[in-house]
Amino acid sequence: MNQNEAQETKKEKYVISISLGSSKRDARGFMLLGDAHIILERRGTDGDMRKAEELLRYYDGKADAIGLGGTDLYLVAGDRRYIFAESAKLLQQVKNTPVLDGSGLKNTLERMAIRYLSDNGFIDFSDKKVLLVCAVDRFGMAEALVQKKSDVMFGDMIYGLGMNIPIYSLNALNRWASVLVPVITKLPVKWMYPTGEKQDEHVVRHPEYFLKSDIIAGDFLLIKRFMPSRLDGKIIITNTVTHEDRERLKAAGIKMLITTTPCLQGRSFGTNVLEAAIVAAYGKSRALRPDEYEECITKYDIVPSIEYLQ
C-alpha cells in the first residue's frame, strides 16, 4: 500500500468543542472511530459569549464538526423541545459546519450506558437510591434509571434553581418542566448552569441528598460544585472528568467512577465532543437521528469507562 492509499484508508477529521466553561479545562486528544482518526480539541471562553461567537465564526468551515459546551441548545419538557435563546444566537454564527450540543447522545448513549452497566453486572440498579442532579437535559438517563427500578430523586429544582423541592417521579418532573422550561430557556444560561469561573467554585448545597444516595448521576460540573467533601462508598455516573477531578473524587471517598463517554488520554470529554466526533466520522453535515447514533455506538463499541477509585 502506497502513502496515498494509506491516507485514504485512514481519514483524519478535526473536531473542536467551544465551551462557555472555564478555559482551565481546555484539552486536546484523539480517538479512532472506524477508519476515521478524530483530532479533538476543547476551547473554553470563561463565560464570554462574544468570544464564543468569534470562535464559532472562525472554525465554521474549518472543522468537520463543532461541539457546543457549557450550555444546552435545547431542554425537553414532555413531548416539546425548547431552544435556549442565547444558544440560538450562537448557532447563527455557523453556516457550514454541523454544531452538536450532546443532546443526541444524552438521549441514546446514556440510556444504553445504564443498560450496559446493568446487563453486564457492574451495577444492580433495582432499589438503589439515585440522585440525578438535573434531569431535564438528561431525560434518556432519567428514563433508563426508572426502567431499572431505581429509587430516583431528580434535583433540578434544588441544584438548577436553588429551591429545596425534590422531585421523585417522571410525571412530577414533566409537570414542573412544562411550567418552568419555557421561561428558563428565555433567560441567560448562567442563571441555571455555571459558566466561566463559577465552574471552579465549590458551594455545598443540600448535602443530605448526596449523602443518602447510593449513586450520584448527571452533569459533573453540578456534582462538583454542590457535593459535600466526603462521599464515602458512593458511585458517580457522569462525564467530562479531568485527572484533577478524578483525584478529588478519590480523596472524597468515591468508590466507583463511571463516565458515559470513554476516557481518552487521561480524561473524559463531554457528550458534545463525542457527538461531534461521531457526526464527523459518519460524514454527515447534520445531527444524526437516534437510530443512527445507536448504530454508531454499537458499531464503534462505545461503552462506559469504569474505574474503582478505592
C-alpha positions in Angstrom: 0.0 0.0 0.0 1.5 3.3 -1.0 1.3 6.5 1.1 -1.7 7.9 -0.8 -3.6 4.7 -0.3 -2.8 4.7 3.4 -4.1 8.3 3.8 -7.3 7.2 2.0 -7.7 4.3 4.4 -7.4 6.4 7.5 -9.5 9.6 7.3 -8.3 12.4 9.5 -11.1 14.6 11.0 -10.9 17.6 13.2 -13.5 18.4 15.9 -13.5 21.4 18.2 -15.7 22.0 21.3 -16.3 25.6 22.0 -17.5 25.9 25.6 -18.8 28.7 27.8 -17.0 27.0 30.6 -13.6 27.6 32.1 -10.5 27.7 29.9 -8.7 25.8 32.7 -10.4 22.7 31.5 -9.1 23.0 27.9 -7.6 19.9 26.4 -6.6 18.1 23.2 -6.9 14.4 22.4 -7.7 11.9 19.7 -9.8 8.9 19.1 -10.4 6.3 16.4 -13.9 5.7 15.1 -13.7 3.0 12.4 -11.4 4.3 9.7 -11.5 7.9 11.0 -8.8 9.4 13.1 -10.5 12.2 15.1 -8.5 15.0 16.5 -10.3 16.6 19.4 -9.9 20.0 21.0 -11.8 21.8 23.7 -11.7 25.6 24.0 -13.3 27.4 27.0 -14.3 31.0 26.8 -14.8 31.6 30.6 -18.4 32.6 30.1 -17.6 35.2 27.4 -20.5 35.0 24.8 -18.7 37.3 22.4 -15.6 35.2 22.4 -17.7 32.1 21.8 -19.3 33.8 18.8 -15.9 34.7 17.4 -14.6 31.2 17.8 -17.7 29.7 16.2 -17.3 32.0 13.2 -13.6 31.2 12.9 -14.0 27.4 12.9 -17.1 27.4 10.7 -15.9 25.5 7.6 -12.5 24.7 9.1 -13.7 21.9 11.5 -15.5 18.8 10.4 -17.9 19.2 13.3 -18.2 21.6 16.2 -19.3 20.8 19.8 -21.1 23.4 21.8 -20.2 23.0 25.5 -21.1 24.8 28.8 -24.7 25.2 27.6 -27.5 23.2 26.0 -29.2 24.0 22.7 -32.4 22.5 24.0 -34.3 21.5 27.1 -37.2 19.0 26.9 -40.5 19.3 28.6 -42.9 16.5 27.9 -43.0 16.0 24.2 -41.8 19.5 23.4 -38.3 20.8 22.9 -37.4 24.4 23.8 -34.3 26.1 22.4 -32.2 28.4 24.6 -32.4 32.0 23.2 -28.7 32.5 23.9 -27.7 29.2 22.3 -29.8 30.1 19.2 -27.8 33.3 18.8 -24.6 31.3 19.0 -25.9 28.9 16.3 -26.5 31.8 13.9 -22.7 32.3 13.7 -22.2 29.0 11.9 -23.3 28.4 8.3 -21.4 25.4 7.1 -20.3 23.1 9.9 -22.7 21.0 12.0 -22.9 22.1 15.6 -23.7 19.5 18.3 -24.5 20.1 22.0 -24.5 16.5 23.1 -28.3 16.2 23.4 -28.4 13.4 20.7 -26.1 11.2 22.8 -27.7 12.1 26.1 -30.9 10.6 24.6 -29.2 7.5 23.2 -25.7 6.8 24.6 -26.7 7.5 28.2 -29.7 5.2 28.0 -27.5 2.5 26.5 -24.9 3.1 29.2 -27.3 2.4 32.1 -28.4 -0.8 30.3 -24.8 -1.8 29.7 -23.9 -1.4 33.4 -26.9 -3.4 34.5 -26.8 -6.2 31.9 -23.0 -6.8 32.4 -23.4 -7.0 36.2 -21.5 -3.8 37.1 -24.4 -2.3 39.0 -27.7 -3.7 40.2 -29.9 -0.6 39.9 -33.0 -2.1 41.4 -33.9 -0.2 44.7 -30.7 1.8 44.6 -31.2 5.4 45.8 -30.1 7.6 42.9 -29.6 11.4 42.9 -29.8 12.7 39.3 -28.7 16.3 39.8 -30.5 17.6 36.7 -32.8 15.5 34.5 -34.3 18.0 32.0 -31.1 17.8 30.0 -30.6 14.1 30.6 -34.0 12.6 30.1 -32.6 9.5 28.5 -30.7 8.6 31.6 -33.6 9.6 33.8 -36.0 7.2 32.0 -33.4 4.4 31.9 -32.8 4.6 35.7 -36.6 4.5 36.3 -36.9 1.5 34.0 -34.2 -0.3 36.0 -36.3 0.2 39.2 -34.0 2.7 40.9 -35.4 5.0 43.6 -34.5 8.2 41.8 -34.7 11.7 43.1 -34.4 14.5 40.5 -32.5 17.5 41.7 -33.5 20.0 39.0 -35.2 22.4 41.4 -32.5 22.1 44.1 -29.3 22.2 42.1 -30.6 24.0 39.0 -32.8 26.7 40.5 -31.8 26.8 44.2 -35.2 25.7 45.6 -35.4 22.8 48.0 -38.1 20.9 46.1 -37.0 17.3 45.5 -38.8 15.5 42.6 -39.5 11.8 42.9 -41.2 10.8 39.7 -41.1 11.4 35.9 -44.6 12.6 35.9 -43.8 15.3 38.5 -40.7 16.2 36.6 -42.7 16.7 33.5 -45.3 18.9 35.3 -42.6 21.1 36.7 -40.7 21.2 33.4 -43.8 22.2 31.4 -44.2 25.3 33.6 -40.6 26.3 34.0 -38.6 25.2 30.9 -40.4 27.7 28.5 -39.3 30.5 30.9 -35.8 29.2 31.7 -34.8 28.9 28.1 -35.5 32.7 27.6 -33.1 33.6 30.4 -29.3 33.7 30.3 -27.8 30.2 30.5 -25.7 31.2 33.6 -28.9 31.6 35.7 -29.3 27.8 35.7 -25.8 26.4 34.7 -22.4 27.5 36.0 -20.3 29.1 33.3 -16.8 30.6 33.4 -15.1 30.9 36.8 -18.3 29.7 38.6 -17.4 26.2 37.3 -14.5 26.3 39.7 -16.5 27.4 42.8 -17.5 24.9 45.4 -20.7 25.7 47.3 -22.1 22.8 49.3 -25.9 22.8 48.7 -28.2 20.4 50.5 -25.6 17.7 51.1 -28.3 15.4 52.7 -29.5 14.4 49.2 -25.9 13.4 48.2 -25.3 11.5 51.5 -28.5 9.4 51.5 -28.0 8.3 47.8 -26.1 5.2 46.7 -25.5 6.7 43.2 -25.0 10.3 42.2 -25.5 10.8 38.5 -25.6 13.6 35.9 -23.7 16.7 34.9 -20.3 16.7 36.6 -20.0 20.4 37.0 -23.2 20.5 39.1 -22.0 17.4 41.1 -18.6 19.0 41.7 -20.0 22.4 42.6 -22.5 21.2 45.2 -21.2 17.9 46.6 -20.0 17.6 50.2 -16.4 17.0 51.0 -16.9 13.3 51.9 -18.9 10.8 49.8 -17.5 7.5 51.1 -18.6 4.4 49.2 -20.7 6.2 46.6 -20.9 5.6 42.9 -20.8 8.5 40.4 -22.1 8.3 36.8 -21.2 11.3 34.8 -18.7 12.6 32.2 -16.2 15.4 31.4 -13.9 14.4 34.2 -10.2 15.5 34.2 -7.3 13.9 36.0 -7.6 16.6 38.8 -11.3 15.8 39.1 -10.6 12.1 39.5 -8.1 12.8 42.3 -10.6 15.0 44.1 -13.3 12.3 43.9 -10.8 9.7 45.1 -10.0 11.9 48.1 -13.7 12.3 48.8 -14.0 8.5 49.2 -15.9 7.8 46.0 -15.9 4.0 45.4 -16.6 3.8 41.7 -16.4 6.5 38.9 -18.3 5.8 35.7 -18.1 8.1 32.7 -20.7 7.5 29.9 -18.1 8.8 27.4 -14.8 7.0 27.0 -11.7 8.0 28.9 -9.2 9.4 26.4 -5.6 10.4 27.2 -6.4 10.6 30.9 -9.8 12.4 30.8 -13.3 12.1 29.5 -14.7 14.7 27.1 -18.2 16.0 27.1 -21.1 14.4 25.2 -21.0 17.4 22.8 -17.4 16.4 21.8 -18.2 12.8 21.3 -21.4 13.6 19.4 -19.4 15.9 17.1 -16.8 13.2 16.6 -19.4 10.6 15.7 -21.1 13.1 13.2 -17.6 13.8 11.7 -16.8 10.1 11.3 -20.3 9.4 9.9 -19.7 12.1 7.3 -22.9 14.0 7.7 -23.4 17.7 7.9 -26.2 17.4 10.4 -27.1 15.9 13.7 -27.9 12.2 13.4 -31.2 10.5 14.1 -31.5 8.4 17.3 -31.3 5.2 15.3 -28.1 6.4 13.6 -26.5 7.3 16.9 -27.4 3.9 18.3 -25.9 2.3 15.2 -22.7 4.2 15.6 -22.4 3.5 19.3 -22.8 -0.3 18.6 -20.5 -0.2 15.5 -17.7 1.7 17.3 -18.2 -0.3 20.5 -18.5 2.9 22.6 -19.1 1.8 26.2 -18.8 3.5 29.6 -15.4 3.9 31.3 -15.4 2.3 34.7 -12.8 3.0 37.5 -12.6 1.7 41.0 -11.1 4.6 43.0 -10.6 3.0 46.4 
